[in-house]
Amino acid sequence: MHLKEWIKREGAAGRRRVFDAIKAKYPSFTQVSLTNYIKGQRIPDFEIAKIISEVTKIPIFLLSWRFVNKSME
């Protein structure tokens, strides 16, 4: 199951759980960013994808995500 399908099934309460979980770790995260991830317009970083996977129970390998090597910064 993809994130968009999960959100459709769970409704606003499910979307809020995902948003709150991400916002707890990343305070600058916005509803717009979540909407972009759901619509597939943006791909989340691995750390955000892990949070989405934990909340939705969708295996991480079924979610789109990108790896950002922060050690290079």
N, CA, C and O of each residue as an XYZ file, in Angstrom:
292
protein
N       0.847     -1.178      0.000
C       0.000      0.000      0.000
C       0.894      1.244      0.000
O       1.899      1.303      0.708
N       0.514      2.214     -0.793
C       1.265      3.457     -0.876
C       0.720      4.467      0.126
O      -0.390      4.313      0.637
N       1.499      5.485      0.396
C       1.120      6.506      1.373
C      -0.207      7.162      1.008
O      -1.052      7.383      1.876
N      -0.390      7.468     -0.261
C      -1.632      8.120     -0.700
C      -2.844      7.245     -0.393
O      -3.874      7.743      0.059
N      -2.721      5.946     -0.639
C      -3.815      5.008     -0.356
C      -4.063      4.907      1.150
O      -5.212      4.850      1.589
N      -2.994      4.886      1.932
C      -3.131      4.793      3.387
C      -3.855      6.016      3.930
O      -4.747      5.889      4.769
N      -3.476      7.201      3.455
C      -4.118      8.445      3.893
C      -5.589      8.437      3.506
O      -6.440      8.860      4.289
N      -5.892      7.961      2.309
C      -7.286      7.899      1.863
C      -8.090      6.974      2.777
O      -9.231      7.278      3.125
N      -7.496      5.854      3.162
C      -8.176      4.885      4.026
C      -8.340      5.405      5.456
O      -9.402      5.244      6.058
N      -7.295      6.026      5.996
C      -7.301      6.481      7.392
C      -7.968      7.840      7.584
O      -8.444      8.153      8.676
N      -8.002      8.635      6.537
C      -8.652      9.944      6.617
C      -7.806     10.996      7.329
O      -6.589     10.864      7.463
N      -8.489     12.036      7.775
C      -7.817     13.180      8.398
C      -7.076     12.789      9.677
O      -6.015     13.341      9.970
N      -7.621     11.851     10.432
C      -6.966     11.427     11.675
C      -5.622     10.762     11.378
O      -4.648     10.995     12.093
N      -5.561      9.948     10.346
C      -4.311      9.304      9.959
C      -3.286     10.307      9.470
O      -2.107     10.236      9.819
N      -3.749     11.238      8.661
C      -2.862     12.288      8.160
C      -2.298     13.089      9.330
O      -1.114     13.424      9.338
N      -3.134     13.396     10.313
C      -2.706     14.160     11.482
C      -1.666     13.384     12.288
O      -0.712     13.977     12.791
N      -1.837     12.057     12.420
C      -0.853     11.233     13.146
C       0.508     11.292     12.460
O       1.540     11.435     13.115
N       0.497     11.179     11.132
C       1.754     11.242     10.379
C       2.390     12.622     10.560
O       3.579     12.730     10.862
N       1.597     13.659     10.375
C       2.117     15.026     10.497
C       2.685     15.287     11.891
O       3.788     15.817     12.019
N       1.948     14.923     12.926
C       2.401     15.164     14.299
C       3.691     14.419     14.611
O       4.563     14.951     15.298
N       3.822     13.190     14.111
C       5.038     12.404     14.356
C       6.250     13.060     13.697
O       7.323     13.130     14.296
N       6.082     13.537     12.474
C       7.195     14.201     11.781
C       7.495     15.543     12.445
O       8.657     15.888     12.662
N       6.455     16.289     12.763
C       6.611     17.623     13.368
C       7.312     17.542     14.726
O       8.027     18.469     15.107
N       7.117     16.448     15.454
C       7.767     16.279     16.753
C       9.289     16.257     16.614
O       9.999     16.778     17.474
N       9.789     15.659     15.538
C      11.235     15.578     15.336
C      11.769     16.735     14.489
O      12.906     17.173     14.665
N      10.941     17.219     13.577
C      11.332     18.307     12.678
C      10.324     19.450     12.821
O       9.353     19.504     12.066
N      10.536     20.364     13.774
C       9.561     21.428     14.065
C       9.231     22.338     12.881
O       8.158     22.941     12.857
N      10.113     22.448     11.917
C       9.845     23.326     10.775
C       9.045     22.627      9.670
O       8.734     23.241      8.649
N       8.717     21.360      9.867
C       7.955     20.602      8.868
C       6.557     21.201      8.724
O       5.944     21.600      9.714
N       6.052     21.262      7.486
C       4.754     21.899      7.236
C       3.756     20.929      6.610
O       4.124     19.878      6.087
N       2.487     21.313      6.678
C       1.427     20.535      6.026
C       1.652     20.511      4.516
O       1.340     19.519      3.857
N       2.186     21.589      3.972
C       2.460     21.653      2.530
C       3.467     20.576      2.142
O       3.306     19.912      1.119
N       4.507     20.403      2.959
C       5.500     19.363      2.678
C       4.855     17.983      2.698
O       5.129     17.155      1.829
N       4.002     17.733      3.683
C       3.321     16.440      3.757
C       2.433     16.230      2.535
O       2.412     15.139      1.964
N       1.708     17.257      2.135
C       0.858     17.161      0.945
C       1.697     16.836     -0.282
O       1.298     16.013     -1.106
N       2.857     17.476     -0.412
C       3.740     17.198     -1.547
C       4.237     15.754     -1.531
O       4.356     15.135     -2.588
N       4.528     15.209     -0.353
C       4.953     13.814     -0.248
C       3.812     12.879     -0.633
O       4.019     11.902     -1.354
N       2.613     13.179     -0.152
C       1.454     12.330     -0.435
C       1.154     12.309     -1.928
O       0.859     11.255     -2.489
N       1.229     13.469     -2.570
C       0.933     13.570     -4.004
C       2.078     13.069     -4.878
O       1.908     12.897     -6.085
N       3.238     12.834     -4.277
C       4.386     12.367     -5.045
C       5.138     13.485     -5.741
O       5.946     13.224     -6.632
N       4.886     14.723     -5.351
C       5.570     15.863     -5.963
C       6.965     16.061     -5.391
O       7.823     16.673     -6.028
N       7.190     15.544     -4.195
C       8.508     15.575     -3.563
C       8.780     14.213     -2.955
O       7.858     13.456     -2.649
N      10.055     13.911     -2.783
C      10.456     12.648     -2.165
C      11.096     12.977     -0.822
O      12.028     13.779     -0.762
N      10.603     12.360      0.265
C      11.156     12.687      1.588
C      12.555     12.115      1.791
O      12.947     11.131      1.163
N      13.289     12.759      2.682
C      14.576     12.216      3.112
C      14.324     10.901      3.842
O      13.209     10.629      4.289
N      15.363     10.098      3.956
C      15.242      8.789      4.590
C      14.699      8.882      6.013
O      13.858      8.075      6.407
N      15.173      9.860      6.789
C      14.736      9.983      8.187
C      13.235     10.252      8.280
O      12.565      9.705      9.156
N      12.708     11.073      7.404
C      11.268     11.348      7.393
C      10.513     10.119      6.909
O       9.447      9.801      7.437
N      11.047      9.431      5.919
C      10.411      8.202      5.429
C      10.343      7.150      6.538
O       9.366      6.406      6.624
N      11.379      7.083      7.392
C      11.348      6.142      8.521
C      10.201      6.465      9.465
O       9.514      5.560      9.938
N       9.988      7.738      9.741
C       8.887      8.144     10.621
C       7.553      7.783      9.980
O       6.665      7.252     10.647
N       7.410      8.067      8.699
C       6.175      7.723      7.980
C       5.933      6.223      8.056
O       4.805      5.787      8.282
N       6.982      5.435      7.870
C       6.866      3.981      7.922
C       6.429      3.506      9.306
O       5.591      2.612      9.422
N       6.996      4.103     10.353
C       6.641      3.712     11.724
C       5.176      3.999     12.024
O       4.496      3.182     12.646
N       4.687      5.154     11.585
C       3.307      5.552     11.875
C       2.315      4.746     11.047
O       1.297      4.284     11.564
N       2.613      4.579      9.762
C       1.660      3.936      8.848
C       1.784      2.417      8.817
O       0.870      1.725      8.367
N       2.903      1.905      9.290
C       3.215      0.469      9.215
C       3.438      0.002      7.772
O       3.405     -1.195      7.489
N       3.667      0.960      6.864
C       4.039      0.622      5.490
C       5.540      0.339      5.513
O       6.307      1.189      5.964
N       5.980     -0.825      5.044
C       7.416     -1.123      5.060
C       8.219     -0.043      4.328
O       7.806      0.446      3.277
N       9.351      0.314      4.890
C      10.181      1.391      4.340
C      10.552      1.135      2.887
O      10.679      2.082      2.110
N      10.730     -0.123      2.507
C      11.134     -0.405      1.132
C      10.004     -0.171      0.126
O      10.251     -0.178     -1.080
N       8.789      0.034      0.590
C       7.678      0.359     -0.309
C       7.459      1.866     -0.449
O       6.675      2.309     -1.288
N       8.149      2.644      0.369
C       8.034      4.100      0.298
C       9.162      4.671     -0.547
O      10.273      4.142     -0.560
N       8.865      5.751     -1.248
C       9.921      6.476     -1.956
C      10.656      7.332     -0.936
O      10.030      7.943     -0.070
N      11.961      7.379     -1.033
C      12.753      8.233     -0.161
C      14.101      8.457     -0.803
O      14.506      7.733     -1.712
N      14.790      9.474     -0.314
C      16.127      9.760     -0.832
C      17.108      9.811      0.328
O      16.766     10.219      1.438
N      18.310      9.398      0.054
C      19.353      9.412      1.072
C      20.184     10.670      0.892
O      20.705     10.932     -0.192
N      20.304     11.440      1.950
C      21.117     12.649      1.929
C      22.303     12.411      2.843
O      22.139     12.180      4.041
N      23.492     12.466      2.275
C      24.702     12.239      3.053
C      25.052     13.523      3.800
O      25.671     14.428      3.241
N      24.651     13.593      5.061
C      24.863     14.799      5.868
C      26.310     14.920      6.342
O      26.719     15.988      6.797
N      27.082     13.855      6.244
C      28.468     13.923      6.704
C      29.328     14.771      5.766
O      30.430     15.178      6.135
N      28.840     15.033      4.577
C      29.595     15.822      3.607
C      29.432     17.325      3.849
O      30.164     18.124      3.266
N      28.494     17.712      4.690
C      28.236     19.145      4.909
C      29.259     19.765      5.811
O      29.188     20.961      6.096
